C-alpha cells in the first residue's frame, strides 16, 4: 500500500506499458519489480545491480477499502493488471509512504535497498554495494504497523 496523503511524485512518471509476468500472481502497491530475461516484470529478488521499479496502482472505489488488497485482484483501476495485463511503475524522483518494507531499524537519512521479497530494507554499509541504494529514509516508522516514508532520487 502507498499512503495517499503522503504521495509526492510530481517529477516522477507513471509508466504503464510493462507486461507483468504470468508467474506473478500476487502484487501489492508499493512492491518493487525488475525485468526478467523475457523483458517482463517480476518481483525484485534483491539481485545486486538489477534496476528496481516501484509499483503504483490507482484502483476505482474507496482507496481505504483497497488497503491490503493485492493490485492483481479487483476492483479494477485504470492501471490495474486485472484489466490490462500491464503493470504501472514509477520512474524518476519521488517521496512516498509505504507499508512495503522489511522489519528492521530505520532512521531518517539512512540508505535503503530492495530485499529478496521486493520490499525496502536497510542498506548495510560495508557489505552492500553503493549502486544498490534505491532511496533514503525520510521518516522512520514509529511502530511495526506504521508506514515508512522514503525519498527515491
C-alpha positions as CSV (number, residue, x, y, z in Angstrom):
1,X,0.0,0.0,0.0
2,X,1.1,3.5,-0.8
3,X,-0.4,6.0,1.6
4,X,-2.5,8.5,-0.4
5,X,-1.9,11.6,1.8
6,X,1.9,11.1,1.7
7,X,2.4,10.9,-2.1
8,X,4.7,13.4,-3.7
9,X,5.7,12.4,-7.2
10,X,5.2,15.5,-9.4
11,X,8.5,15.0,-11.0
12,X,8.2,11.2,-11.5
13,X,6.5,9.5,-14.4
14,X,3.9,6.7,-14.2
15,X,4.9,4.2,-16.9
16,X,2.1,1.7,-17.6
17,X,3.2,-0.3,-20.6
18,X,5.3,-3.1,-18.9
19,X,3.9,-6.6,-19.1
20,X,3.7,-8.4,-15.8
21,X,5.0,-12.0,-15.9
22,X,2.3,-14.7,-15.5
23,X,4.4,-16.1,-12.7
24,X,3.4,-13.1,-10.5
25,X,0.1,-13.9,-9.1
26,X,0.1,-11.5,-6.1
27,X,1.4,-8.0,-6.2
28,X,1.0,-5.1,-3.8
29,X,1.0,-1.4,-4.4
30,X,4.5,-0.3,-3.4
31,X,6.4,-3.5,-4.1
32,X,9.5,-3.4,-6.2
33,X,9.8,-5.1,-9.6
34,X,12.7,-5.9,-12.0
35,X,12.8,-7.1,-15.6
36,X,13.4,-10.7,-16.4
37,X,15.1,-12.2,-19.5
38,X,11.8,-12.0,-21.4
39,X,11.5,-8.3,-20.7
40,X,8.6,-8.9,-18.3
41,X,8.2,-7.5,-14.8
42,X,8.7,-9.9,-11.9
43,X,9.0,-9.3,-8.1
44,X,12.5,-8.0,-7.4
45,X,14.7,-10.6,-5.7
46,X,17.3,-8.1,-4.3
47,X,19.7,-9.1,-7.1
48,X,22.7,-6.9,-7.0
49,X,23.0,-4.3,-9.7
50,X,19.5,-5.1,-11.1
51,X,17.4,-1.9,-11.6
52,X,14.3,-1.8,-9.4
53,X,10.9,-0.2,-10.2
54,X,8.2,0.6,-7.6
55,X,4.7,-0.4,-8.5
56,X,1.8,2.1,-8.2
57,X,-1.9,1.5,-8.8
58,X,-4.9,3.6,-8.9
59,X,-8.0,1.5,-8.2
60,X,-11.5,2.7,-8.6
61,X,-13.7,3.0,-5.5
62,X,-12.8,3.9,-2.0
63,X,-8.9,3.7,-1.6
64,X,-9.3,2.9,2.1
65,X,-11.2,-0.3,1.2
66,X,-8.3,-1.3,-1.0
67,X,-5.6,-1.2,1.7
68,X,-4.1,-4.7,2.0
69,X,-5.7,-5.9,-1.3
70,X,-3.3,-7.0,-4.0
71,X,-3.4,-4.9,-7.1
72,X,-3.5,-8.2,-9.0
73,X,-7.1,-8.7,-8.0
74,X,-10.2,-6.5,-8.3
75,X,-11.7,-3.9,-8.2
76,X,-10.2,-2.7,-11.5
77,X,-8.4,0.6,-11.8
78,X,-7.1,2.5,-14.8
79,X,-3.7,0.8,-14.4
80,X,-4.6,-2.4,-12.5
81,X,-3.2,-5.6,-14.0
82,X,-6.5,-7.3,-13.6
83,X,-7.9,-5.3,-16.5
84,X,-4.8,-4.5,-18.6
85,X,-2.3,-7.3,-18.1
86,X,0.3,-4.5,-17.7
87,X,1.7,-3.0,-14.5
88,X,2.4,0.6,-13.7
89,X,5.8,1.7,-12.2
90,X,7.2,5.0,-11.1
91,X,10.3,6.4,-12.9
92,X,12.1,9.5,-11.6
93,X,12.3,11.2,-8.2
94,X,9.5,10.9,-5.6
95,X,8.7,10.7,-1.9
96,X,6.2,8.1,-0.7
97,X,4.9,6.5,2.4
98,X,4.6,2.7,2.1
99,X,3.9,-0.4,4.1
100,X,6.1,-2.5,1.8
101,X,9.3,-2.7,3.9
102,X,11.0,-5.4,5.9
103,X,11.2,-5.4,9.6
104,X,14.3,-3.6,10.7
105,X,15.8,-0.5,12.3
106,X,15.2,2.7,10.3
107,X,16.5,6.2,10.9
108,X,16.0,9.4,8.9
109,X,18.6,9.7,6.2
110,X,19.6,6.1,6.2
111,X,20.1,4.5,2.7
112,X,17.7,1.7,1.5
113,X,17.9,-1.2,-0.8
114,X,15.5,-3.8,-2.2
115,X,15.0,-7.1,-0.4
116,X,14.5,-10.6,-1.9
117,X,10.8,-10.0,-1.3
118,X,10.6,-6.8,-3.4
119,X,10.4,-4.6,-0.3
120,X,12.6,-1.9,1.1
121,X,15.2,-2.9,3.6
122,X,18.1,-1.2,5.3
123,X,21.3,-0.9,3.3
124,X,24.3,-2.4,5.2
125,X,27.4,-0.2,4.9
126,X,30.5,-2.3,4.3
127,X,28.5,-5.2,2.9
128,X,26.1,-3.9,0.3
129,X,27.2,-2.2,-2.9
130,X,26.6,1.6,-3.4
131,X,24.7,1.1,-6.7
132,X,22.0,-1.0,-4.9
133,X,20.8,2.1,-3.0
134,X,17.3,2.9,-4.2
135,X,16.4,5.7,-1.7
136,X,16.7,7.1,1.7
137,X,14.5,7.2,4.8
138,X,12.6,10.4,5.1
139,X,10.6,9.5,8.2
140,X,11.1,6.2,10.0
141,X,8.1,4.1,11.0
142,X,7.0,4.8,14.6
143,X,5.9,1.1,15.0
144,X,5.8,-2.1,13.1
145,X,2.3,-1.2,11.7
146,X,3.3,2.3,10.6
147,X,4.4,3.4,7.1
148,X,7.9,4.1,6.1
149,X,8.3,7.5,4.3
150,X,11.2,7.5,1.9
151,X,12.7,9.5,-0.9
152,X,13.8,8.0,-4.3
153,X,16.1,10.2,-6.4
